[in-house]
Amino acid sequence: MKVKTIYEYGIIKLENEHLKILDNYKKRIKHNFYDVAYNKVIFKNYVGVLKVGNLQIEVLPKIDNVLEGESKLWRDVLVDMLRECSKIKINTLNFAKLKSEKKSFFDLYVEPFLNEVKGLKRQGLIKKYHTVEENCKSLKGKLLLTKHLKKNYINKQYFYVSHNVYDTNNIYNQIIYMALMAIQEIGINSKSISIINGLLLDYPYQNNIYIDKNTFDKLIYDRMSIRYKNAISIAKLILLQYQPMLTKGKEDVIAFMFDMNNLWQEYVKRQLVKVKEITFESKNSTDFWKIENKINDNTNRKIIADMLIWTNDNSDKLVLDTKWKLEKNILNSADLKQMFVYNLYFKCKTAILLVPAIKTEFICKGPFEKLEGVNVSECIVAGINIIKNGKLNPSLGMEIYYQLILPSLLN
């Protein structure tokens, strides 16, 4: 398989065949991963991996101009960040092994999934009761008289009945089965295909079902099915992202793509959870415009702050907002106006705009101009190093606390 590596907001030239498939995929999924232009694809703020036919495109994050040879660093940073944010569910030992073997992004999902399925089969697939309708030679369950007369007018020895069956043909095993079939069609690598063929060889019959997001939302786990949770969480990502064309083959597309802004925000939040000295609420919202006359859209407009933070022994609070952006674009007027509005509506004295840094940490601090009837507030734009010793900064949360949060709340 041919592999190409590019960075977010990068441009890659492709053959017309691949461009057409990616353009159709974008129209069907209505995603915002990239734009298709004349003889090229322009990627946006999404990172991850996309496979189209025999071509695999890895899209990596970046903060500044990337130097030659840094792709491994940023690939490891992305993989570590995905794991920290529970986008990859794999234990530490296997995770390190996969990274050391230079596996593809797909392998980071497929191999843990296959290991989970092998474990489920060893323990025995879960069985559930479900109702079936069929012709039987003996009367059991409920006789469906109308259908019985229609189907067995000549074959008097049969009964058309509805009865309960206790077997492995249920939603949990159906999801696993369909994910295995999808991976088989994608054709990630020969080793995975060999394992899947072995798993499917004696996999019990399953009904083909239509699967969408609602299928997973309706799932209920009990003490018998809870062991399926990890496998199904990976199957969900595979099945919802896999978009086969009607004609099977090299036109199938699968994409594991993540909004880098959302990923950075989630990563910062998970680092701050480790700081015991503070309490915070994420995605706090308040109305800033209420609709009085009813029109087509009757929804009030809200502003949503990434995080409201306060120390455990202090009633004052501040707003922390995250942006994943290049260092040269940090002092953006629109962002500063957003910070001012946050302070105003959430009644805070300080708003912190946190961006990633890799070379030089920086803290830019200044008050907003005083307006009559409005309390004076300030904004801090700060960049904290996310990489230390060639890997993700393990003390990021404490550095944010001691360098930004604590000084601001003590003022």
PESULGI-V537362 format. One record per residue. RES is the residue in three letters. SS is DSSP state (hx for helix, st for strand, lp for the rest). PHI is phi as a letter, one per 30 degrees, with the letter a starting at -180 (999 if undefined). D_CENTER is the distance of its C-alpha to the mean C-alpha in whole Angstrom. Layout:
BEGIN
RES_SS_PHI_D_CENTER / RES_SS_PHI_D_CENTER
END
This chain:
BEGIN
MET_lp_999_25 / LYS_st_d_25 / VAL_st_c_22 / LYS_st_b_22 / THR_st_c_20 / ILE_st_b_20 / TYR_st_c_19 / GLU_lp_e_17 / TYR_lp_i_19 / GLY_lp_d_21 / ILE_st_b_23 / ILE_st_b_24 / LYS_st_c_27 / LEU_lp_b_26 / GLU_lp_d_29 / ASN_hx_e_29 / GLU_hx_d_28 / HIS_hx_d_25 / LEU_hx_d_25 / LYS_hx_d_26 / ILE_hx_d_23 / LEU_hx_d_20 / ASP_hx_d_22 / ASN_hx_d_22 / TYR_hx_d_18 / LYS_hx_d_18 / LYS_hx_d_20 / ARG_hx_d_19 / ILE_hx_d_15 / LYS_lp_h_16 / HIS_lp_c_13 / ASN_lp_b_14 / PHE_lp_d_13 / TYR_st_a_17 / ASP_st_b_20 / VAL_st_c_23 / ALA_st_c_26 / TYR_lp_d_30 / ASN_lp_h_29 / LYS_st_a_26 / VAL_st_c_22 / ILE_st_c_21 / PHE_st_d_18 / LYS_lp_c_16 / ASN_lp_d_14 / TYR_st_c_11 / VAL_st_b_11 / GLY_st_k_10 / VAL_st_b_12 / LEU_st_b_14 / LYS_st_c_17 / VAL_st_b_20 / GLY_lp_i_23 / ASN_lp_c_24 / LEU_st_c_22 / GLN_st_c_19 / ILE_st_c_18 / GLU_st_c_16 / VAL_st_c_15 / LEU_st_c_15 / PRO_lp_d_15 / LYS_lp_a_19 / ILE_lp_c_21 / ASP_lp_b_24 / ASN_lp_e_26 / VAL_lp_d_25 / LEU_lp_d_28 / GLU_lp_d_29 / GLY_lp_j_27 / GLU_lp_c_25 / SER_hx_d_22 / LYS_hx_d_22 / LEU_hx_e_21 / TRP_hx_d_18 / ARG_hx_d_17 / ASP_hx_d_17 / VAL_hx_d_16 / LEU_hx_d_13 / VAL_hx_d_13 / ASP_hx_d_14 / MET_hx_d_12 / LEU_hx_d_9 / ARG_hx_d_11 / GLU_hx_e_12 / CYS_lp_c_9 / SER_lp_i_9 / LYS_lp_d_6 / ILE_lp_b_9 / LYS_lp_c_11 / ILE_lp_a_15 / ASN_lp_d_18 / THR_hx_d_20 / LEU_hx_d_22 / ASN_hx_d_20 / PHE_hx_d_18 / ALA_hx_d_21 / LYS_hx_d_22 / LEU_hx_d_20 / LYS_hx_d_20 / SER_hx_d_23 / GLU_lp_d_24 / LYS_lp_h_22 / LYS_lp_d_19 / SER_lp_d_17 / PHE_hx_e_13 / PHE_hx_d_14 / ASP_hx_d_16 / LEU_hx_d_14 / TYR_hx_c_12 / VAL_hx_d_15 / GLU_hx_d_18 / PRO_hx_d_16 / PHE_hx_d_16 / LEU_hx_d_19 / ASN_hx_d_21 / GLU_hx_d_19 / VAL_hx_d_21 / LYS_hx_d_24 / GLY_hx_d_24 / LEU_hx_d_24 / LYS_hx_d_27 / ARG_hx_d_29 / GLN_hx_d_29 / GLY_lp_j_29 / LEU_lp_d_27 / ILE_lp_d_27 / LYS_lp_c_30 / LYS_st_b_30 / TYR_st_d_33 / HIS_st_a_32 / THR_st_c_35 / VAL_st_b_36 / GLU_st_c_39 / GLU_st_a_42 / ASN_st_d_45 / CYS_st_b_47 / LYS_lp_d_50 / SER_lp_b_50 / LEU_lp_d_50 / LYS_lp_b_47 / GLY_lp_i_45 / LYS_st_c_45 / LEU_st_d_47 / LEU_lp_c_46 / LEU_hx_e_50 / THR_hx_d_49 / LYS_hx_d_47 / HIS_hx_d_49 / LEU_hx_d_52 / LYS_hx_d_50 / LYS_hx_d_49 / ASN_lp_c_52 / TYR_lp_d_55 / ILE_lp_c_56 / ASN_lp_d_54 / LYS_lp_d_56 / GLN_lp_d_55 / TYR_lp_c_51 / PHE_st_b_49 / TYR_st_c_46 / VAL_st_b_44 / SER_st_c_41 / HIS_st_b_40 / ASN_st_d_38 / VAL_st_b_36 / TYR_st_c_35 / ASP_st_a_33 / THR_lp_d_29 / ASN_lp_d_28 / ASN_lp_b_26 / ILE_hx_e_22 / TYR_hx_d_21 / ASN_hx_d_23 / GLN_hx_d_22 / ILE_hx_d_18 / ILE_hx_d_19 / TYR_hx_d_22 / MET_hx_d_20 / ALA_hx_d_17 / LEU_hx_d_20 / MET_hx_d_21 / ALA_hx_d_18 / ILE_hx_d_18 / GLN_hx_d_22 / GLU_hx_d_22 / ILE_hx_d_20 / GLY_lp_i_22 / ILE_lp_d_20 / ASN_lp_a_23 / SER_hx_d_26 / LYS_hx_d_26 / SER_hx_d_23 / ILE_hx_d_24 / SER_hx_d_27 / ILE_hx_d_26 / ILE_hx_d_24 / ASN_hx_e_28 / GLY_hx_d_29 / LEU_hx_d_27 / LEU_hx_d_27 / LEU_hx_e_31 / ASP_lp_c_32 / TYR_lp_d_29 / PRO_lp_d_30 / TYR_lp_e_30 / GLN_lp_b_27 / ASN_lp_d_28 / ASN_lp_d_25 / ILE_lp_b_23 / TYR_lp_d_21 / ILE_lp_c_17 / ASP_lp_b_15 / LYS_hx_e_13 / ASN_hx_d_16 / THR_hx_e_17 / PHE_hx_d_14 / ASP_hx_d_15 / LYS_lp_d_19 / LEU_lp_d_18 / ILE_lp_b_21 / TYR_lp_c_21 / ASP_lp_c_24 / ARG_lp_d_26 / MET_lp_d_26 / SER_lp_c_23 / ILE_hx_d_21 / ARG_hx_d_21 / TYR_hx_d_19 / LYS_hx_e_16 / ASN_hx_d_14 / ALA_hx_d_15 / ILE_hx_d_14 / SER_hx_d_10 / ILE_hx_d_10 / ALA_hx_e_12 / LYS_hx_e_10 / LEU_hx_d_7 / ILE_hx_d_11 / LEU_hx_d_13 / LEU_hx_d_11 / GLN_hx_c_10 / TYR_st_d_14 / GLN_st_b_16 / PRO_lp_d_20 / MET_lp_d_23 / LEU_lp_d_26 / THR_lp_c_28 / LYS_lp_d_26 / GLY_lp_k_26 / LYS_lp_d_25 / GLU_lp_c_24 / ASP_lp_d_20 / VAL_st_b_17 / ILE_st_b_14 / ALA_st_b_11 / PHE_st_c_8 / MET_st_b_7 / PHE_st_b_6 / ASP_st_d_8 / MET_hx_d_11 / ASN_hx_d_12 / ASN_hx_d_9 / LEU_hx_d_9 / TRP_hx_d_12 / GLN_hx_d_13 / GLU_hx_d_11 / TYR_hx_d_13 / VAL_hx_d_16 / LYS_hx_e_16 / ARG_hx_d_15 / GLN_hx_d_18 / LEU_hx_d_20 / VAL_hx_e_20 / LYS_lp_d_22 / VAL_lp_d_25 / LYS_lp_d_27 / GLU_lp_d_29 / ILE_st_b_27 / THR_st_b_25 / PHE_st_b_23 / GLU_st_c_21 / SER_st_c_18 / LYS_st_h_17 / ASN_st_d_21 / SER_st_b_22 / THR_st_a_26 / ASP_st_d_28 / PHE_st_b_30 / TRP_st_a_31 / LYS_lp_c_32 / ILE_lp_d_33 / GLU_lp_c_37 / ASN_lp_c_38 / LYS_lp_d_36 / ILE_lp_b_34 / ASN_lp_d_32 / ASP_lp_c_29 / ASN_lp_c_30 / THR_lp_d_27 / ASN_lp_d_28 / ARG_st_c_26 / LYS_st_b_24 / ILE_st_c_23 / ILE_st_b_20 / ALA_st_c_21 / ASP_st_e_18 / MET_st_b_20 / LEU_st_c_24 / ILE_st_b_25 / TRP_st_b_29 / THR_st_d_30 / ASN_lp_d_32 / ASP_lp_c_35 / ASN_lp_b_35 / SER_lp_d_35 / ASP_lp_d_34 / LYS_lp_b_30 / LEU_st_b_28 / VAL_st_c_25 / LEU_st_b_22 / ASP_st_b_20 / THR_st_c_18 / LYS_lp_b_18 / TRP_lp_c_17 / LYS_lp_a_20 / LEU_lp_d_23 / GLU_hx_e_25 / LYS_hx_d_28 / ASN_hx_c_26 / ILE_lp_d_26 / LEU_lp_d_29 / ASN_lp_c_28 / SER_hx_d_30 / ALA_hx_d_27 / ASP_hx_d_25 / LEU_hx_d_29 / LYS_hx_d_30 / GLN_hx_d_26 / MET_hx_d_27 / PHE_hx_d_31 / VAL_hx_d_29 / TYR_hx_e_27 / ASN_hx_e_30 / LEU_hx_d_32 / TYR_hx_d_30 / PHE_hx_c_29 / LYS_lp_h_33 / CYS_lp_c_32 / LYS_lp_d_34 / THR_st_b_31 / ALA_st_b_28 / ILE_st_c_26 / LEU_st_c_24 / LEU_st_c_22 / VAL_st_b_21 / PRO_st_d_20 / ALA_st_b_24 / ILE_lp_b_25 / LYS_lp_c_28 / THR_lp_b_30 / GLU_lp_d_29 / PHE_st_b_30 / ILE_st_b_31 / CYS_st_c_32 / LYS_st_b_34 / GLY_st_a_36 / PRO_st_d_37 / PHE_lp_d_36 / GLU_lp_d_40 / LYS_lp_d_42 / LEU_lp_c_42 / GLU_lp_d_45 / GLY_lp_i_43 / VAL_lp_b_40 / ASN_lp_d_40 / VAL_lp_d_39 / SER_lp_b_35 / GLU_st_b_34 / CYS_st_b_31 / ILE_st_c_30 / VAL_st_c_28 / ALA_st_b_27 / GLY_st_c_25 / ILE_st_c_24 / ASN_st_d_24 / ILE_lp_c_21 / ILE_st_c_22 / LYS_st_b_25 / ASN_lp_h_27 / GLY_lp_i_25 / LYS_st_a_22 / LEU_st_e_19 / ASN_lp_d_22 / PRO_lp_d_22 / SER_lp_c_24 / LEU_hx_e_22 / GLY_hx_d_22 / MET_hx_d_26 / GLU_hx_d_27 / ILE_hx_d_25 / TYR_hx_d_27 / TYR_hx_d_30 / GLN_hx_d_30 / LEU_hx_b_29 / ILE_hx_d_29 / LEU_hx_d_32 / PRO_hx_e_34 / SER_hx_d_33 / LEU_hx_d_33 / LEU_hx_d_37 / ASN_lp_d_38
END
